[in-house]
Amino acid sequence: MKHFSLPIRFGIATSGCLIAYFLILSLFGVHTNVFYSIFNGVITGFGIYEAIKFFKIKEAERFNYGKGFTAGMVTGSVATIIFTFFFALYATELNTEFLIELSKAWSGEFKNFEAIVFFTVGIMGFATTLVITLTIMQLFKSNK
């Protein structure tokens, strides 16, 4: 568990940044425009990059591709899980009109739309995590 403490902390920090970004978008009333979610990849990528970088510094000679990949996946997964729970809480408790507004913009009907949105948020987060981790690990792999 002690090997996961650094990636978990970076995952929590990354989720905080994702939540803050979402709330800033909601202040301006543009949080229903899904095109702004592209920047979530930038936020997640930065969090994963920093986690792997610090993990490499901490592990020094013991660092390898597998450990770096695991650190990136843990960071992104923690961030995705926390953000998805926040997103579900926001949509069902804090702003109950949010999904209705979102469905008007992107769906013809509201039936089962709520579950589809939460599932999509989670899947997008995990897919982003995998792709960004694989990409960033190319920067940190050893040339041995």
N, C-alpha and C positions, 0 to 999 in steps of 0.2 A: 504493500500500500504506500510505503514511503516513496517509491519510484513514481507514483502517480500524483503526489501532492503538488508538484510544480505545474503539471498540465491541468490539474483540476482548478488551481488558483487562476491560471490564465483563462480557462474556460469560463469561470465565474466573471472575471473582468470583461471578457469578450461579450458575454451575454448582457452585462450591464451597459456596454457601449451600444449593442443592438437595441436594447430596450430604450435607452436614451434617444437614439436616432429615430426610432418609431414614434416616441412621444413628441419629439421636436416636429416631425412631419405632421402629427395630429394637431399640433398647435396652429399650424398653417393650413390645416384642412386638406392636405394632399395625401394623407395616409391611405386613402382608398385607391390611389393610382399605383398599380403594382410595378410600374417601371422604376419607381424609386427604390424598390427592393434590390435592384442590381447592386447598389452600394453596400448592401448587407454582405455580399461576397468580398468586398474590399475590407470591411471591418473584420470579418471572420478570417480572411487571409492574413491580415496584419497580426491578429491574435495568435494564429497558428505559427506564423513565422517567428514571432517573438518567443513563443513557448519552445519551439525547436532550438532556436538560437541559445536561449538561456539553459536549456536542457543539455545542449552540447557543451557549453562552458562548464556546467556542473559535473557532467560525467567525464569530461576530458578524454583520456585514452580509452575508457570503457564504452564510449559512444559508438554506435554503429547504426546502419540503416534501419534495422528493425526497431531499435529503441527510439530513434527519431520519428519513425513512422507512427509508432504507438503513441508517442507524446503528442503528435499532431492530431491523431484520431481522437484521443481522449479529450484534448482541448476543444476541438470542434464539436464533438458529441455532447460534452457538458454544456457548451454554449447553446447548442441546438435544443437540447431538452429543456433547459431553463427558459429560453426564449419562447419555445412552443407553449409551455405552460403559462407564461405571461400572456402570450397572444390569446390563448383560450380564455384566460381570466378577463382580459380586456374586452374581448368580443362578447362574452356572455354576462359579465357582471358590471364592468365599468362603463361601457358604451354599447348598449344593446342595439343601437341603430346601426352600428358599424357594418355588420354582415349584411344587413338589408341594403345599405348604400353600396357595398361592394358587389352584391348580387345584381343590383340594377346596372352596374357598370359592366359586369363580366358574365352574367348568367341570365338566362331567360326566366328561370323560376328558382324559388328558394328551397324547394324540397331537397333534403339531404345536402344542401350547399355547405352548411356549417361543418359537418364531418369532413367533407371534401377539402375545405379550406385548411382545417387543422392538419389533416394528413399531408396536404401539399406543402405546408410550411415545414413540417418535420422532414419530409423526403427531400425537399430542396436543401435544407440545412445539412443533412447527412451526405447528399451528393456533392454539395459544395465542399464539405469537409474532406471527402475522399480525393477529389480532384486537386484541391489546393494543397493538401498534404503531399500527394505524389509529386506535384510541381515543385513545391518548396524543398522537398528532400533532394531534388537534383542539385540544389545549391549547397547542401550540407554533406552530401555523400563523400566518403574519402576516396582518394585516387589510388589506393593500394591495390 
